[in-house]
Amino acid sequence: MKSYDVVGIGNAMVDVLTQCDDKFLDWMGIEKGIMQLVDRERGEMLYAAMKERTEAPGGSVGNTMAGLGNMGLRTAFIGRVKDDALGRFYAKSLEVEGTDFPNPPVASADHPTSRSMIFVTPDGERSMNTYLGAGADFGPDDLDEEVVKNSAYLFLEGYLFDKDQGKAAFRKAAAAAHAGGGKAGIALSDPFCVDRHRADFRRLVKDEMDYVIGNQHEWESLYQTDLDGALAQAREECGVVVCTRSGADVVILRGDERVEVPVHRVVPVDATGAGDQFAAGFLYGLATGQSLAVSGRMGCVAAAEVISHFGARPETDVKALFRDHDLI
Ligand SMILES: OC[C@H]1O[C@H](O)[C@H](O)[C@@H]1O
């Protein structure tokens, strides 16, 4: 019996969230709806410009693991934080939410704990301004293979694939997952990151991943073609292929099987974490032996919950929502 159902690896990041209007975004030169990297100076300027701030633990795969913990699975999140106030806050909050955080904060980290300044506009769109701190320096030495071997599923965050040491850590993690008889998967995370490392992402997806979750732009960027062409290639190269399409039906492929899961469009209160919680719901289904259709619907239920309030992690009992929808 494994210790964990799902173990995730990603950039451990604290979110600083605020609300603003579109004029404020223009004024500050913030590009709407995407993740932009910022240096420390701009990060501090944006932080100071926020009128009211909420600080919350974030990070894409960290959010997914917290979501899976909320659903009652046994989870761990492996990430790198500095031993500073934000890093200790991050580690503690995951443990409180029921997800193990095996790596202690690193006193000697060169950079402070990663953070993202997130501006949410009245249409619910989120614009993220990320300062890549200690979390982005995650490398093979930060990975205890035994934790991964002891999990049925491994889930990786594409953002960490932006640096060579992150790539090396992912190869080590995938090998450990397979050595332990588990399955390895990744969230592609960002079309620009895919664009910067296309060849390496392609190799990883083809040779080392059992399931891959991405949105339309990420899949198109990976194969440099339209969505149908991209998914046709992905299906040849990877066991389970999941494509979210911002409000349109989710497409899931496994061999000859193709499932389309309907999405009910609503105006979000805050879209932050929608993809992360879709992944949590979907992985819950996969890890508990549900069909692709049910797993996809679980993903949509979890995503709908998180966009109904401010912040990237669930605030209600998502398993109860699965029951309300007759999914369990
Ligand atoms: O996907 C949303 C997450 O991405 C960024 O990493 C932020 O931390 C945020 O919580």
The ligand as an SDF file (V2000), in Angstrom:
LIG
                    3D

 10 10  0  0  0  0  0  0  0  0999 V2000
   -2.8230   28.7630  -11.5130 O   0  0  0  0  0  0  0  0  0  0  0  0
   -2.9120   29.7860  -10.5710 C   0  0  0  0  0  0  0  0  0  0  0  0
   -1.6410   29.8680   -9.7950 C   0  0  0  0  0  0  0  0  0  0  0  0
   -0.5870   30.1500  -10.6710 O   0  0  0  0  0  0  0  0  0  0  0  0
    0.4100   30.9120  -10.0330 C   0  0  0  0  0  0  0  0  0  0  0  0
    1.4540   30.0610   -9.8520 O   0  0  0  0  0  0  0  0  0  0  0  0
   -0.2220   31.4690   -8.7710 C   0  0  0  0  0  0  0  0  0  0  0  0
    0.4670   31.0920   -7.6350 O   0  0  0  0  0  0  0  0  0  0  0  0
   -1.6570   30.9590   -8.7720 C   0  0  0  0  0  0  0  0  0  0  0  0
   -2.1140   30.4930   -7.5190 O   0  0  0  0  0  0  0  0  0  0  0  0
  1  2  1  0
  2  3  1  0
  3  4  1  0
  3  9  1  0
  4  5  1  0
  5  6  1  0
  5  7  1  0
  7  8  1  0
  7  9  1  0
  9 10  1  0
M  END
$$$$
